[in-house]
Amino acid sequence: MVNEEWLAINKKQNFCRQPFTIYHLPFTIFSMTVKLSDIQDAQQILENIIIPTPTLADSNLSGKIGASAFLKAECLQKSGSFKVRGAYNKIHRLSDEEKKRGVIAASAGNHAQGVALAARLHDIRATIVLPEFAPLTKITATKSYGATVVLHGATFDEAFAHSKELQAEHGYTYVHAFDDEQVIAGQGTIGLEVARDVPQTSVIVVPIGGGGIISGIAIAAKSILPNVRIVGVQSELVAPVNASLKAGKPVAVEAGQTIADGIAVKKPGALTLPIIREYVDEIVEVSEEEIAYAIFYAVQDNRLVVEGAGAAGLAALLAGKIKLKADDTVCTILCGGNIDPNLLARVLEQVMVRRGRYIMLKLLVIDRPGILARLLDNVAESGGNVIEVFHRRAMWLAPLGRVGIEMLLEVRDEPHGREVVRHLKKAGYQVEREGVGDWEE
């Protein structure tokens, strides 16, 4: 049952079971069919099913952004993301006949696991269509919940089109990733938890893919915290929402390759876009580098593993993309933690390079026994730690009698890296430091 005190507060504020009004938007007349009462009903259904994930204070982030900061750790949720909330709420409400047919869904990865887990808990069959390049971690996890996995297409949208074909062919019951009222209501339970745990929240920052999570949170949060500001975040490589709002209807955009694969949706939903238009105050976009740093920050400063999509809101805060006042209390949703370990390792390593913790040096030295040992001694004297060493002869076309050496070093920070280079030059070495941007187009 829902906490009685919680219901009493809602009733006192006259929000409990109050329907939203009809909104006349430029592109449609939209009746708000997802109400606070639907989200509260979903909360009851999800009790003892999901983890009421913690909302964690982050004093370091607070200092960086000049406002009180909290992180809603949905990366710790069952199946690794918030998606099980909406999937379970949807599947729980299906008729016996709909359950008997089995369910199907398309997903960029996290919805797949949410649907697969919810189906297993209801003892029904699930078929999930994933893009061909979905992270192996998400494919394996989806199969582990007992679902049949079909890989099709390069993007979520292509996977979705194929899932609709399979639905028509086999008669499956469809569980949409975001454009479904019951799914939106399930995701909205996050907003109830934020309002309960941090009632002083004035800004909530939410990643946007198709728009399901931000729609549910916005309805819940603005019902209970009327003055709260909702900010959505998209990857700048797949950012259809601002374009769709400007066009007055959902429009598709070209999708670039992003590490935030969980929000790489080329077109927002017909149901979610009007909710976003009415309840979301601002939408910002973040770069790949900003997302990568947010993943790094979550690991280093919060001991939390967060995927690219889940880190998008944190990225916007760390990059200063959201204007905040000193008396603001901001909460961002870390909405998923299903990142492939290989990708995580590459992200962490690249951020270490960009922040001067790893440096790559090139030197040309005499090809003679003991020279490398002497070089490494000089590195040790400067406090650098050797990660990798490569001898280069033919590749560099090094002069006869000389050898090229590349060294990857771990240093304390950027100033220490420069100190290492100065020490080697003082010892007589010609040192070239490879730049961070050498591989950029």
C-alpha positions as CSV (number, residue, x, y, z in Angstrom):
1,M,0.0,0.0,0.0
2,V,1.1,3.6,-0.6
3,N,2.3,5.4,2.5
4,E,-0.7,7.0,4.3
5,E,1.2,10.1,5.1
6,W,2.1,10.5,1.5
7,L,-1.5,10.2,0.4
8,A,-2.6,12.6,3.1
9,I,-0.1,15.2,1.7
10,N,-1.5,14.7,-1.8
11,K,-5.1,15.0,-0.7
12,K,-4.3,18.1,1.4
13,Q,-2.7,19.8,-1.7
14,N,-5.8,18.7,-3.7
15,F,-3.6,16.8,-6.2
16,C,-4.8,13.3,-5.5
17,R,-6.8,11.9,-8.4
18,Q,-7.1,15.2,-10.1
19,P,-7.3,14.9,-13.9
20,F,-5.2,17.3,-16.0
21,T,-7.1,19.6,-18.3
22,I,-7.3,19.6,-22.1
23,Y,-4.4,21.4,-23.8
24,H,-4.9,23.0,-27.1
25,L,-1.5,22.7,-28.8
26,P,-0.6,24.2,-32.2
27,F,-0.4,20.7,-33.7
28,T,-3.3,18.9,-32.1
29,I,-6.0,18.9,-29.4
30,F,-4.5,16.6,-26.8
31,S,-6.4,15.2,-23.9
32,M,-4.1,14.5,-21.0
33,T,-4.9,10.9,-20.2
34,V,-2.1,10.2,-17.8
35,K,-3.0,11.6,-14.4
36,L,-1.4,11.7,-11.0
37,S,-3.8,9.1,-9.8
38,D,-2.5,6.7,-12.6
39,I,1.0,7.2,-11.4
40,Q,0.0,6.6,-7.8
41,D,-1.9,3.4,-8.8
42,A,1.3,2.3,-10.6
43,Q,3.2,3.0,-7.4
44,Q,1.0,0.5,-5.6
45,I,1.4,-2.1,-8.3
46,L,5.2,-1.7,-8.2
47,E,5.4,-2.0,-4.4
48,N,7.7,-4.9,-3.5
49,I,8.5,-5.4,-7.2
50,I,11.0,-2.6,-7.8
51,I,13.7,-1.0,-5.7
52,P,12.8,2.4,-4.4
53,T,16.2,3.7,-5.5
54,P,18.1,6.1,-3.3
55,T,18.3,9.9,-4.0
56,L,21.9,10.7,-3.0
57,A,23.3,14.1,-2.0
58,D,26.4,15.0,-4.0
59,S,28.4,17.7,-2.2
60,N,31.2,17.8,-4.8
61,L,28.7,18.4,-7.6
62,S,27.0,21.0,-5.5
63,G,30.3,22.9,-5.2
64,K,30.8,22.7,-9.0
65,I,27.4,24.0,-10.0
66,G,26.8,26.4,-7.1
67,A,23.5,24.8,-6.0
68,S,22.4,21.8,-3.9
69,A,22.7,18.7,-6.0
70,F,21.2,15.2,-5.7
71,L,21.4,12.1,-7.9
72,K,18.5,9.7,-8.3
73,A,20.3,6.4,-8.7
74,E,18.1,4.4,-11.1
75,C,21.2,2.7,-12.3
76,L,20.8,0.5,-9.2
77,Q,17.3,-0.5,-10.2
78,K,16.3,-4.1,-11.1
79,S,17.4,-4.9,-14.7
80,G,19.8,-2.0,-14.4
81,S,17.5,0.9,-15.4
82,F,14.1,2.6,-14.7
83,K,12.4,0.7,-17.6
84,V,11.1,-2.1,-15.4
85,R,8.7,0.4,-13.8
86,G,6.8,1.1,-16.9
87,A,7.1,-2.4,-18.4
88,Y,5.8,-4.1,-15.2
89,N,2.9,-1.6,-14.9
90,K,1.9,-2.2,-18.5
91,I,2.1,-6.0,-18.4
92,H,0.4,-6.3,-15.0
93,R,-2.7,-4.7,-16.5
94,L,-2.9,-6.9,-19.6
95,S,-5.9,-9.2,-19.9
96,D,-5.4,-13.0,-19.6
97,E,-5.9,-13.2,-23.4
98,E,-3.3,-10.6,-24.1
99,K,-0.8,-12.3,-21.8
100,K,-1.5,-15.6,-23.4
101,R,-0.4,-14.2,-26.8
102,G,2.9,-13.2,-25.4
103,V,4.4,-9.7,-25.5
104,I,6.8,-8.1,-28.0
105,A,8.8,-4.9,-27.7
106,A,11.6,-3.0,-29.5
107,S,14.3,-1.4,-27.6
108,A,17.7,0.3,-27.6
109,G,18.5,-2.1,-24.7
110,N,17.1,-1.1,-21.4
111,H,13.4,-1.4,-22.2
112,A,14.3,-4.9,-23.5
113,Q,15.5,-6.0,-20.1
114,G,12.6,-4.3,-18.3
115,V,10.0,-6.1,-20.5
116,A,11.9,-9.4,-20.3
117,L,12.0,-9.2,-16.5
118,A,8.4,-8.1,-16.2
119,A,7.3,-10.9,-18.5
120,R,9.2,-13.5,-16.5
121,L,7.6,-12.2,-13.3
122,H,4.2,-12.7,-14.9
123,D,5.2,-16.1,-16.4
124,I,4.5,-15.0,-20.0
125,R,6.6,-15.2,-23.2
126,A,8.5,-12.2,-24.4
127,T,10.1,-11.4,-27.8
128,I,12.5,-8.4,-28.0
129,V,13.8,-6.8,-31.1
130,L,17.1,-5.0,-30.6
131,P,19.3,-3.1,-33.1
132,E,22.1,-5.2,-34.5
133,F,24.7,-3.1,-32.7
134,A,23.1,-3.1,-29.3
135,P,25.7,-3.5,-26.5
136,L,26.5,-7.2,-25.9
137,T,25.8,-6.6,-22.1
138,K,22.2,-5.7,-22.9
139,I,21.7,-8.5,-25.3
140,T,23.0,-11.1,-22.9
141,A,21.0,-9.7,-19.9
142,T,17.8,-9.7,-22.0
143,K,18.3,-13.4,-22.9
144,S,19.1,-14.2,-19.2
145,Y,15.5,-13.1,-18.3
146,G,14.2,-15.7,-20.7
147,A,13.2,-13.5,-23.6
148,T,13.7,-14.4,-27.3
149,V,16.0,-11.8,-28.8
150,V,15.9,-10.7,-32.4
151,L,18.6,-8.4,-33.8
152,H,17.5,-6.2,-36.6
153,G,18.5,-2.8,-38.1
154,A,21.1,-0.3,-37.2
155,T,18.9,2.0,-35.0
156,F,16.0,1.8,-32.5
157,D,13.6,3.0,-35.2
158,E,14.5,0.2,-37.6
159,A,14.2,-2.3,-34.8
160,F,10.8,-0.9,-33.9
161,A,9.5,-1.2,-37.5
162,H,10.6,-4.9,-37.6
163,S,8.9,-5.5,-34.2
164,K,5.6,-4.2,-35.6
165,E,5.9,-6.6,-38.5
166,L,6.5,-9.5,-36.1
167,Q,3.5,-8.4,-34.0
168,A,1.3,-8.4,-37.0
169,E,2.6,-11.8,-38.1
170,H,2.3,-13.6,-34.7
171,G,-0.3,-11.7,-32.9
172,Y,1.9,-10.6,-30.0
173,T,0.7,-8.0,-27.5
174,Y,2.8,-4.8,-27.9
175,V,4.6,-3.1,-25.1
176,H,5.9,0.2,-26.4
177,A,9.1,1.7,-24.9
178,F,7.6,5.1,-24.3
179,D,4.5,6.0,-26.2
180,D,2.0,4.2,-23.9
181,E,0.0,5.7,-21.0
182,Q,0.7,2.9,-18.6
183,V,4.4,2.8,-19.4
184,I,4.5,6.6,-18.8
185,A,2.6,6.2,-15.5
186,G,5.1,3.5,-14.4
187,Q,8.1,5.8,-15.1
188,G,6.3,8.6,-13.3
189,T,6.7,6.8,-10.0
190,I,10.3,8.1,-10.1
191,G,8.9,11.6,-9.8
192,L,6.8,10.6,-6.7
193,E,10.0,9.2,-5.0
194,V,12.0,12.4,-5.8
195,A,9.2,14.6,-4.4
196,R,9.0,12.4,-1.3
197,D,12.8,12.1,-0.6
198,V,13.8,15.6,-1.5
199,P,10.7,17.8,-1.2
200,Q,12.7,21.0,-1.6
201,T,13.6,20.0,-5.2
202,S,13.3,23.0,-7.5
203,V,14.9,21.5,-10.7
204,I,14.7,18.0,-12.0
205,V,17.0,17.0,-14.9
206,V,16.0,14.1,-17.0
207,P,17.5,12.4,-20.1
208,I,15.2,12.2,-23.1
209,G,15.0,9.4,-25.7
210,G,11.4,8.8,-26.8
211,G,10.1,10.9,-23.9
212,G,8.5,8.3,-21.6
213,I,10.5,8.9,-18.4
214,I,10.4,12.7,-18.6
215,S,6.7,12.7,-19.3
216,G,5.9,10.6,-16.3
217,I,8.2,12.5,-14.0
218,A,7.0,15.9,-15.2
219,I,3.3,15.0,-14.5
220,A,4.1,13.6,-11.1
221,A,6.5,16.2,-10.0
222,K,4.6,19.2,-11.2
223,S,1.5,17.9,-9.5
224,I,3.2,17.7,-6.1
225,L,5.8,20.4,-6.5
226,P,4.0,23.0,-8.7
227,N,7.1,25.4,-8.9
228,V,9.6,22.7,-9.9
229,R,11.4,23.2,-13.2
230,I,11.9,20.2,-15.5
231,V,14.8,20.2,-17.9
232,G,15.3,17.5,-20.5
233,V,18.7,16.4,-21.9
234,Q,19.5,14.8,-25.3
235,S,22.7,13.8,-27.0
236,E,23.5,16.4,-29.6
237,L,24.0,13.6,-32.1
238,V,20.4,12.4,-31.8
239,A,18.3,15.3,-30.8
240,P,14.8,15.3,-32.3
241,V,12.8,16.9,-29.5
242,N,13.6,20.6,-30.0
243,A,13.2,20.1,-33.8
244,S,9.8,18.4,-33.2
245,L,8.6,21.1,-30.9
246,K,9.5,23.7,-33.5
247,A,7.7,21.7,-36.2
248,G,4.6,21.2,-34.1
249,K,4.7,17.4,-34.6
250,P,7.1,14.5,-34.0
251,V,9.8,14.6,-36.7
252,A,12.7,12.3,-37.3
253,V,16.3,13.5,-37.4
254,E,19.5,11.9,-38.7
255,A,21.1,9.8,-36.0
256,G,24.8,10.0,-35.3
257,Q,26.8,7.3,-33.4
258,T,26.5,8.1,-29.7
259,I,27.7,6.4,-26.5
260,A,24.3,7.4,-25.2
261,D,22.6,4.5,-27.1
262,G,19.7,4.3,-24.6
263,I,18.4,7.7,-25.7
264,A,19.3,7.4,-29.4
265,V,15.7,7.7,-30.6
266,K,15.3,9.6,-33.9
267,K,11.7,10.7,-33.3
268,P,9.8,11.4,-30.0
269,G,6.4,9.9,-29.4
270,A,3.0,11.2,-30.5
271,L,1.8,10.8,-26.9
272,T,5.0,12.1,-25.2
273,L,5.7,15.1,-27.3
274,P,2.6,17.1,-26.2
275,I,3.4,16.3,-22.6
276,I,6.9,17.5,-23.1
277,R,5.6,20.7,-24.7
278,E,3.3,21.4,-21.8
279,Y,5.4,20.4,-18.8
280,V,9.0,20.5,-19.7
281,D,10.6,23.9,-19.3
282,E,13.8,23.5,-21.3
283,I,15.7,21.0,-23.4
284,V,19.5,21.1,-23.7
285,E,21.9,19.0,-25.7
286,V,25.2,17.5,-24.6
287,S,28.3,16.4,-26.5
288,E,30.0,13.0,-26.5
289,E,32.9,14.4,-24.5
290,E,30.5,15.8,-21.9
291,I,28.7,12.5,-21.6
292,A,32.0,10.6,-21.3
293,Y,33.2,12.9,-18.5
294,A,29.8,12.4,-16.6
295,I,30.3,8.6,-16.8
296,F,33.9,9.1,-15.4
297,Y,32.6,11.5,-12.7
298,A,29.9,9.1,-11.6
299,V,32.5,6.3,-11.2
300,Q,35.2,8.4,-9.6
301,D,33.1,10.6,-7.3
302,N,30.0,8.5,-6.6
303,R,31.2,5.0,-7.0
304,L,28.3,4.5,-9.4
305,V,28.4,2.8,-12.8
306,V,26.2,4.8,-15.2
307,E,25.7,4.3,-19.0
308,G,25.9,7.1,-21.5
309,A,22.1,7.7,-21.6
310,G,21.9,7.6,-17.8
311,A,24.7,10.1,-17.5
312,A,23.2,12.7,-19.9
313,G,21.6,14.8,-17.2
314,L,24.7,14.8,-15.1
315,A,26.7,15.8,-18.2
316,A,24.5,18.8,-18.7
317,L,25.0,19.9,-15.1
318,L,28.8,19.4,-15.2
319,A,29.0,21.2,-18.5
320,G,27.1,24.2,-17.1
321,K,24.3,23.8,-19.7
322,I,21.6,24.5,-17.1
323,K,21.2,27.9,-15.4
324,L,20.8,27.5,-11.7
325,K,20.4,29.8,-8.7
326,A,22.3,29.5,-5.5
327,D,19.1,28.5,-3.6
328,D,18.1,25.9,-6.1
329,T,18.0,22.2,-5.2
330,V,18.6,20.1,-8.4
331,C,18.1,16.4,-8.8
332,T,19.2,14.5,-11.9
333,I,18.1,11.0,-12.8
334,L,20.9,8.5,-13.4
335,C,18.4,6.4,-15.4
336,G,20.5,3.4,-16.4
337,G,23.7,1.6,-15.6
338,N,23.8,-1.0,-18.4
339,I,27.1,-0.1,-20.0
340,D,29.3,-2.6,-21.7
341,P,32.5,-3.1,-19.7
342,N,34.7,-2.7,-22.7
343,L,33.1,0.7,-23.5
344,L,33.3,1.7,-19.9
345,A,37.0,1.0,-19.9
346,R,37.5,3.0,-23.1
347,V,35.5,5.9,-21.8
348,L,37.4,6.0,-18.5
349,E,40.8,5.8,-20.3
350,Q,39.9,8.6,-22.8
351,V,38.7,10.9,-20.0
352,M,42.0,10.1,-18.2
353,V,43.8,11.3,-21.3
354,R,41.7,14.4,-21.8
355,R,42.2,15.4,-18.1
356,G,45.9,14.9,-18.2
357,R,46.0,11.7,-16.1
358,Y,47.5,9.7,-19.0
359,I,50.0,11.2,-21.4
360,M,51.6,9.7,-24.6
361,L,55.2,10.7,-25.3
362,K,57.3,10.0,-28.4
363,L,61.1,10.0,-28.3
364,L,64.0,9.1,-30.7
365,V,66.9,7.5,-28.9
366,I,70.1,5.6,-29.8
367,D,69.5,1.9,-30.4
368,R,71.9,0.5,-27.8
369,P,71.5,-1.9,-24.9
370,G,70.6,-0.2,-21.7
371,I,69.2,3.0,-23.3
372,L,65.6,2.0,-22.6
373,A,66.4,1.1,-19.0
374,R,68.0,4.5,-18.5
375,L,65.0,6.2,-20.0
376,L,62.6,4.4,-17.7
377,D,64.8,5.3,-14.7
378,N,64.4,9.0,-15.7
379,V,60.6,8.5,-15.9
380,A,60.6,7.0,-12.4
381,E,62.7,9.9,-11.1
382,S,60.0,12.3,-12.2
383,G,57.2,10.3,-10.6
384,G,55.6,9.0,-13.8
385,N,54.2,5.5,-14.0
386,V,54.8,3.6,-17.2
387,I,51.6,1.9,-18.5
388,E,52.9,0.8,-22.0
389,V,56.1,1.1,-24.0
390,F,56.4,0.5,-27.8
391,H,59.6,0.3,-29.9
392,R,59.1,1.8,-33.4
393,R,61.6,1.3,-36.2
394,A,60.2,0.7,-39.7
395,M,56.9,2.4,-38.8
396,W,58.6,5.7,-38.0
397,L,61.3,5.2,-40.6
398,A,63.7,5.8,-37.8
399,P,67.3,6.5,-38.9
400,L,69.7,3.6,-38.7
401,G,71.2,3.3,-35.3
402,R,68.2,4.9,-33.6
403,V,64.8,3.7,-32.4
404,G,61.5,5.4,-31.8
405,I,59.9,4.9,-28.5
406,E,56.3,5.6,-27.5
407,M,55.4,5.6,-23.8
408,L,52.0,5.8,-22.2
409,L,52.4,7.2,-18.8
410,E,50.1,7.7,-15.8
411,V,50.7,11.0,-14.0
412,R,48.9,12.7,-11.1
413,D,47.4,15.6,-13.2
414,E,48.2,17.9,-16.1
415,P,50.8,20.0,-14.2
416,H,52.6,16.8,-13.2
417,G,52.6,15.6,-16.8
418,R,54.3,18.8,-17.9
419,E,56.8,18.3,-15.1
420,V,57.6,14.8,-16.4
421,V,58.2,16.2,-19.9
422,R,60.5,19.0,-18.6
423,H,62.5,16.4,-16.5
424,L,63.1,14.2,-19.6
425,K,64.1,17.2,-21.7
426,K,66.5,18.3,-19.0
427,A,68.0,14.8,-19.1
428,G,68.8,15.3,-22.8
429,Y,65.9,13.6,-24.5
430,Q,63.9,15.1,-27.4
431,V,60.3,14.6,-26.3
432,E,57.2,15.1,-28.3
433,R,53.8,14.8,-26.6
434,E,51.0,13.5,-28.7
435,G,47.9,15.7,-28.6
436,V,44.5,14.7,-27.4
437,G,42.9,15.8,-30.7
438,D,45.2,14.0,-33.1
439,W,42.4,11.5,-34.1
440,E,39.6,14.0,-34.4
441,E,38.1,14.6,-37.8
